[in-house]
Amino acid sequence: MPGSPSVAAATVGWRFDNTYARLPEGFFARVLPAPVRAPAVVLVNHALGDAMGLATRALSAEDAAALFAGQMIPPGADPIAQAYAGHQFGGFTVLGDGRAILLGEHRTPDGRLLDVQFKGSGPTPYSRRGDGRAALGPMLREYVVSEAMHALGIPTTRSLAVVTTGEPVYRDRVLRGAVLTRVAASHVRVGTFEYFAAHRQVDALRTLVAYVVERHFPGLAGRPDAALALLAAVRDTQATLVARWMGVGFVHGVMNTDNMAVSGETIDYGPCAFLDRYHPDTVFSSIDHMGRYAYAQQPGIAQWNLARFAEALLPLLDDSRDAAIALAKEVVHAFPARFEAAWLAVMRGKLGLAEAHPDDGALAAGLLAWMEATGADFTNTFRALATGAPGDGAPAKWLGEWRARLAAEGRTDADARDAMRRANPVVVPRNHVVEAALAAAERDDGGPLTALLASVTRPYEDGPWHDGQRGPAPEGAEPYRTFCGT
């Protein structure tokens, strides 16, 4: 049963400051993690623990398992499940943390406030008849991909631990139960605002705006137009985030409004995957039958989500609904230009260009068009260009245009390649490699998972740790499909 921690767990270094739990009633429900039969450690991210000022290395395996399964509640924690709503595949639903419990907010030695959340820790008042549990495979997937995204330099939630529960989880088959400990700048989503807008709770919306401004955008504090300024700030962080996703071939797979964190972090790694062969219409999610969340659709979906955020904020933008709509439209309609600027900045980095030029978009589009036509591998094509591999993996005509563009800056392709190696990873979490590692972990063979993590957490460095990690799926392999994991 959840209860008093041991001395080791109590002294691990927690510094809780639970600001969200001090918000008014209705923002959350207090709830304890469910008891589990036999928790056991699979992974603990000691490097993240070090960065958070937590002495996770000092924990025994038994204490770590109990702590990260929610069986020990440290002093100062205040476990809650957060209320929120969301548009899922375009349809509005009232949701909430159905299988997640926020243990508390931890203050790091450098002053950052981080949510520490258990995922798969049992039912909450928002579970909607669900069991609140999670299976080992999806929790390990989130651990691997979130840590890879962090290493790639992309804002993301992170993973502190995965433990098994010693209990089965029943889905389409019987699976091993597990709990992920997720760390985030916060778990406030567009859907959090939608929740209070749907309930016509304008005062709660105003409170939430003030909270998010103070926590994530303190430069906006005190402004009379704080809600509008927040909308614009979230627009800009999302434009940059999605551009950076696409720069590494990442397909989120479930860009519902409840999976759009206002902090600008990537959140929820359910049906995500990475491109092998480049094609803009690539979809991996087994339930995305219409391609709503395909690779190239992601900027448009981010703007659609932003529009839902704007709708939720309308009561705070102006007393006149027409005036409020006009203000919101101006911000939302600027998204494509903000995304285009962010995307071109990403592509200039990948192509070693130091200066902006009107033809940069056409240059990038030319390479992508060739990659689409030939089925070229996304990651390997850009890395070959960055390392000067034979033939550079690109057509001679395009290479000539690229070199001319570099020459216009007074540089050669060799001059640009150091910067390009820092912008073009050697590896991403290859879908077939991830699946093989997860399958091995289910059999209690952690070797492939260890090798995968060693590779994807050093993505820009050449080295033997990438052996077996770089190649796309074999020719003739079945189309890759991902599943939500709930």
C-alpha positions in Angstrom: 0.0 0.0 0.0 1.2 3.6 -0.6 2.4 4.9 2.6 5.5 6.1 4.5 8.8 6.0 2.7 11.9 4.4 3.9 14.7 6.6 5.1 16.5 6.2 1.7 13.5 7.2 -0.3 12.7 10.1 2.1 16.2 11.5 1.8 16.6 11.1 -2.0 16.5 14.9 -2.3 12.9 15.8 -3.1 12.1 19.5 -2.8 8.4 19.7 -3.5 6.6 22.9 -4.2 3.2 21.8 -5.4 1.8 25.0 -7.1 -0.9 23.2 -9.1 -2.3 21.5 -6.1 -2.8 25.0 -4.6 -5.2 26.0 -7.4 -8.9 26.1 -6.7 -11.1 23.0 -6.3 -12.1 21.6 -9.7 -8.6 21.8 -11.3 -7.8 18.3 -10.0 -8.7 15.5 -7.8 -6.5 14.1 -5.0 -5.8 10.4 -5.4 -3.2 7.9 -4.4 -1.5 5.5 -6.7 -3.0 2.0 -6.6 -1.2 -0.8 -4.7 0.7 -3.2 -6.9 1.8 -6.8 -6.2 5.5 -6.9 -6.9 7.2 -3.8 -8.3 10.6 -4.3 -9.9 12.9 -1.8 -11.6 13.5 -2.0 -15.3 15.2 1.4 -15.9 16.2 4.3 -13.8 17.5 7.4 -15.5 20.3 8.3 -13.1 21.6 11.1 -15.4 18.2 12.8 -15.2 18.1 12.2 -11.5 21.5 13.9 -11.1 20.3 16.9 -13.1 17.2 17.1 -10.8 19.3 17.0 -7.7 18.0 13.5 -6.7 20.2 10.8 -5.2 18.6 8.0 -7.2 21.9 6.1 -7.4 21.7 5.7 -3.6 18.4 3.9 -3.7 18.3 0.1 -3.3 16.6 -1.8 -6.0 13.7 -2.5 -3.7 13.3 1.2 -2.6 13.6 2.4 -6.2 10.9 0.0 -7.3 8.5 1.0 -4.5 9.1 4.7 -5.0 8.6 4.7 -8.8 5.6 2.4 -8.6 3.9 4.9 -6.3 4.1 2.6 -3.3 6.1 5.1 -1.2 4.8 8.7 -1.1 7.7 11.0 -0.1 7.3 13.8 2.4 6.0 17.0 0.7 4.3 15.2 -2.2 0.7 15.9 -2.9 -0.6 13.3 -5.4 -3.3 14.6 -7.8 -5.0 13.8 -11.1 -5.5 16.8 -13.3 -8.7 17.7 -15.1 -8.7 18.5 -18.8 -10.6 18.0 -22.0 -9.5 17.7 -25.6 -10.3 17.3 -29.3 -9.3 13.8 -30.2 -9.2 13.3 -34.0 -11.3 16.4 -34.2 -14.0 15.4 -31.7 -14.4 17.0 -28.3 -14.2 14.9 -25.2 -14.0 15.7 -21.5 -11.0 13.7 -20.2 -8.6 14.2 -17.3 -5.7 12.1 -16.1 -7.3 8.7 -16.5 -4.1 6.7 -15.8 -1.7 9.3 -14.5 -1.1 10.8 -11.1 1.1 13.9 -10.5 3.2 13.0 -7.5 4.2 16.6 -7.1 6.4 19.4 -8.4 10.1 19.2 -7.7 12.4 22.2 -7.5 15.8 21.5 -9.1 19.1 22.9 -7.8 19.0 25.5 -10.6 15.5 26.6 -9.6 13.4 24.9 -12.3 10.1 23.6 -11.2 9.3 20.1 -12.7 6.3 17.9 -12.6 6.9 14.4 -11.5 4.1 12.2 -12.8 3.3 8.5 -12.6 1.8 7.0 -15.8 0.0 3.7 -15.4 -0.4 4.0 -11.6 -4.1 3.0 -11.4 -7.6 4.5 -11.8 -8.5 8.1 -11.0 -11.9 9.9 -10.9 -11.2 10.7 -14.6 -10.6 7.1 -15.7 -14.0 6.7 -17.5 -14.3 3.0 -16.7 -10.7 2.4 -17.6 -8.3 0.5 -15.4 -5.7 3.2 -15.1 -2.9 0.8 -15.9 -0.2 0.7 -18.5 1.7 -2.0 -20.2 5.5 -2.4 -20.2 6.0 -2.0 -24.0 4.4 1.4 -24.4 6.1 2.7 -21.2 9.5 1.6 -22.5 8.8 3.2 -25.9 8.1 6.5 -24.2 11.3 6.2 -22.2 13.4 5.5 -25.3 11.8 8.1 -27.6 11.6 10.9 -25.1 15.2 10.5 -24.1 16.2 10.3 -27.8 14.3 13.5 -28.4 16.1 15.2 -25.5 19.4 14.1 -26.9 18.4 15.5 -30.3 17.9 18.9 -28.7 14.1 18.9 -29.1 12.0 20.2 -26.1 10.3 17.2 -24.5 9.0 15.6 -21.4 11.5 13.1 -20.0 11.5 9.7 -18.4 13.0 9.1 -14.9 12.1 5.4 -14.4 10.1 2.4 -15.6 9.1 -0.3 -13.2 7.0 -3.4 -13.7 4.1 -4.0 -11.3 4.1 -7.8 -11.1 0.5 -7.7 -12.3 -1.1 -8.3 -15.7 -2.8 -5.7 -17.9 -5.6 -6.8 -20.1 -5.8 -5.3 -23.6 -6.3 -7.3 -26.8 -4.0 -9.8 -25.0 -2.5 -10.1 -21.5 0.5 -7.8 -21.0 2.9 -7.0 -18.3 1.9 -4.0 -16.2 4.3 -1.1 -15.7 4.5 2.4 -14.4 6.5 5.2 -16.1 7.8 8.2 -14.1 7.5 11.2 -16.4 9.1 14.6 -15.8 7.8 17.7 -17.5 8.0 21.5 -17.3 4.3 21.1 -16.5 1.3 19.0 -17.8 -0.9 22.0 -18.6 -2.4 21.4 -22.1 -4.6 23.2 -24.6 -7.2 20.7 -23.4 -6.8 22.1 -19.8 -8.1 25.4 -21.1 -10.8 23.7 -23.1 -12.1 21.9 -20.0 -12.9 25.2 -18.2 -14.2 26.8 -21.4 -16.6 23.9 -21.9 -17.9 24.4 -18.4 -18.2 28.2 -18.9 -15.9 28.8 -15.9 -14.4 32.1 -16.9 -12.8 32.8 -13.5 -11.1 29.4 -13.7 -9.8 30.3 -17.2 -8.5 33.6 -15.8 -6.7 31.7 -13.0 -5.2 29.2 -15.4 -3.9 32.0 -17.7 -2.2 33.7 -14.7 -0.8 30.4 -13.5 0.7 29.5 -16.9 2.1 33.0 -17.5 3.8 32.9 -14.1 5.2 29.4 -14.6 6.2 29.4 -18.3 6.1 33.0 -19.6 7.0 35.3 -16.7 7.8 38.1 -19.2 4.1 38.4 -19.9 3.1 38.9 -16.2 1.2 42.1 -15.5 0.1 42.7 -19.0 -3.5 43.7 -19.4 -3.7 41.5 -22.6 -2.0 38.5 -20.9 -4.4 36.0 -22.4 -3.8 37.3 -26.0 -0.1 37.5 -25.3 -0.1 33.9 -24.0 -1.9 32.7 -27.2 0.8 34.3 -29.3 3.6 32.8 -27.2 2.1 29.3 -27.4 1.7 29.8 -31.2 5.4 30.6 -31.5 6.7 27.8 -29.3 4.5 25.3 -31.2 5.6 26.5 -34.6 9.2 26.1 -33.5 8.6 22.7 -31.9 6.8 21.2 -34.9 9.5 22.5 -37.3 12.1 20.7 -35.2 10.1 17.5 -35.1 10.0 17.5 -38.9 13.7 18.3 -39.1 14.4 14.8 -37.6 11.6 13.0 -39.5 9.4 12.6 -36.3 5.7 11.8 -36.7 3.9 12.4 -33.4 0.9 10.4 -34.4 -1.7 11.7 -32.0 -1.7 15.5 -32.0 -4.9 15.9 -30.1 -5.4 19.1 -28.2 -4.9 17.2 -24.9 -1.4 16.3 -26.2 -0.4 19.9 -26.9 1.5 21.2 -23.9 1.4 24.9 -23.5 5.1 24.8 -22.3 6.2 23.9 -25.8 7.4 20.4 -24.9 6.7 17.3 -26.8 4.3 15.2 -24.8 2.7 11.7 -25.2 4.7 9.2 -27.2 2.0 6.7 -27.9 1.8 6.0 -31.6 4.9 8.1 -32.6 7.5 6.9 -35.1 10.3 8.3 -37.3 10.6 8.3 -41.1 12.7 5.8 -42.9 11.9 6.5 -46.5 10.9 10.1 -47.0 7.3 10.7 -47.9 5.2 13.6 -46.7 2.0 11.6 -46.4 3.6 9.0 -44.0 1.3 7.8 -41.3 2.2 5.2 -38.7 -0.8 5.2 -36.3 -3.1 2.2 -36.7 -6.1 4.3 -36.0 -5.3 7.3 -38.2 -7.2 6.0 -41.2 -7.5 9.4 -42.9 -4.0 10.6 -42.4 -5.0 13.4 -40.1 -1.7 13.3 -38.3 0.6 12.4 -41.2 4.1 13.9 -41.3 3.3 16.8 -43.5 0.0 17.5 -41.8 1.6 18.4 -38.5 1.9 22.1 -39.0 -1.7 22.4 -40.1 -2.9 20.4 -37.1 -0.8 22.6 -34.8 -2.6 25.6 -36.2 -6.0 23.8 -35.8 -5.1 23.1 -32.2 -4.1 26.7 -31.7 -7.5 27.8 -33.0 -9.2 25.6 -30.3 -6.9 27.3 -27.7 -8.0 30.7 -29.0 -11.7 29.7 -28.8 -11.2 28.7 -25.2 -9.6 32.1 -24.4 -12.3 34.2 -26.1 -14.0 35.3 -22.9 -10.7 36.8 -21.7 -9.7 38.6 -24.9 -12.4 41.2 -25.1 -15.9 41.9 -23.7 -17.2 42.0 -27.2 -17.2 38.5 -28.8 -16.7 39.9 -32.3 -13.7 41.9 -31.1 -12.3 38.9 -29.3 -12.7 36.7 -32.4 -10.9 39.4 -34.5 -8.0 39.5 -32.0 -7.8 35.7 -31.9 -7.8 35.3 -35.7 -5.0 37.7 -36.1 -2.8 35.6 -33.8 -3.9 32.2 -35.2 -3.6 33.3 -38.9 0.0 34.2 -38.3 0.9 30.6 -37.5 1.9 29.5 -41.1 4.4 32.4 -41.5 5.9 31.6 -38.0 6.1 27.9 -38.9 7.7 28.6 -42.3 10.4 30.8 -40.7 11.1 28.1 -38.1 11.2 25.3 -40.7 13.6 27.3 -43.0 15.8 27.9 -40.0 15.9 24.1 -39.4 16.6 23.4 -43.0 19.3 26.0 -43.3 21.0 24.3 -40.3 20.7 20.9 -42.0 22.1 22.2 -45.2 25.0 24.2 -43.6 23.7 27.6 -44.6 24.5 30.5 -42.3 22.5 33.2 -44.0 18.9 33.5 -45.0 18.2 33.8 -48.7 14.9 34.0 -50.7 15.7 30.8 -52.5 16.3 28.7 -49.4 12.8 27.2 -49.4 13.1 26.1 -53.1 16.6 24.6 -52.4 15.2 22.5 -49.5 12.1 21.5 -51.4 14.2 20.3 -54.3 16.1 17.9 -52.1 12.9 16.6 -50.5 11.3 16.2 -53.8 14.2 14.0 -55.0 14.0 12.0 -51.7 10.3 11.4 -52.2 10.7 10.3 -55.8 13.5 7.9 -55.0 12.4 6.7 -51.6 15.6 7.9 -50.0 16.1 7.4 -46.3 15.5 10.7 -44.4 18.1 10.5 -41.7 20.9 8.8 -43.8 20.5 11.2 -46.7 21.1 14.3 -44.6 23.9 12.6 -42.6 25.7 11.6 -45.8 25.5 15.2 -47.0 26.9 16.4 -43.7 29.8 13.9 -43.8 30.8 14.2 -47.4 30.0 10.5 -48.1 30.6 9.3 -51.7 28.0 10.9 -53.9 26.5 12.7 -50.9 23.3 10.7 -51.4 21.8 13.5 -53.6 21.6 14.2 -57.3 24.4 16.0 -59.1 22.1 18.9 -60.3 20.9 19.6 -56.7 24.4 19.3 -55.3 25.6 21.9 -57.8 22.8 24.3 -56.7 23.7 23.7 -53.0 27.4 24.3 -53.5 26.6 27.5 -55.5 24.5 28.6 -52.5 27.3 27.9 -50.1 29.7 29.7 -52.5 27.5 32.8 -52.3 28.3 32.9 -48.6 32.0 32.5 -49.3 32.1 28.9 -48.1 32.7 25.4 -49.5 30.7 22.4 -48.6 33.7 21.2 -46.5 33.5 24.5 -44.5 29.8 23.9 -43.7 30.1 20.2 -42.7 31.1 20.7 -39.0 27.9 22.6 -38.4 25.9 20.2 -40.5 27.1 17.2 -38.4 25.6 19.0 -35.4 22.3 19.4 -37.1 21.9 16.0 -38.8 21.9 13.0 -36.5 23.7 9.7 -37.2 20.7 7.9 -35.7 17.1 8.3 -34.6 15.2 5.5 -32.9 14.6 3.3 -35.9 11.1 1.8 -35.7 12.1 -1.8 -36.3 15.0 -1.5 -33.9 12.7 -0.1 -31.2 10.2 -2.9 -31.7 13.0 -5.5 -31.5 14.3 -4.0 -28.3 10.9 -3.8 -26.7 10.1 -7.4 -27.6 13.4 -8.5 -26.1 12.7 -6.6 -22.9 9.3 -8.4 -22.6 11.4 -11.6 -22.5 13.6 -10.0 -19.8 16.5 -9.6 -22.3 17.6 -6.0 -21.7 20.6 -6.2 -24.0 19.0 -4.7 -27.1 17.3 -2.0 -25.1 20.6 -1.0 -23.5 22.3 -0.9 -26.9 19.5 1.2 -28.3 19.6 3.7 -25.5 23.4 4.0 -25.8 23.0 4.9 -29.4 20.0 7.3 -29.4 21.3 9.3 -26.5 24.5 10.2 -28.5 22.8 10.9 -31.8 25.3 13.3 -33.3 28.5 11.4 -32.5 30.0 8.8 -34.8 31.0 5.7 -32.9 30.7 2.0 -32.5 27.7 2.4 -30.2 25.7 3.0 -33.4 26.5 -0.5 -34.8 23.2 -2.1 -35.9 21.2 1.1 -35.2 21.5 3.1 -38.4 19.8 1.1 -41.1 16.2 1.4 -42.2 13.8 -1.6 -42.1 14.8 -4.4 -44.5 13.4 -4.3 -48.0 10.1 -6.1 -48.1 9.3 -5.5 -44.4 5.6 -5.0 -43.6 4.5 -1.3 -43.4 5.2 -0.1 -39.8 2.2 0.4 -37.6 2.0 1.9 -34.1 -0.6 1.7 -31.4 -1.8 4.0 -28.7 -0.9 1.7 -25.9 -4.0 2.7 -23.7 
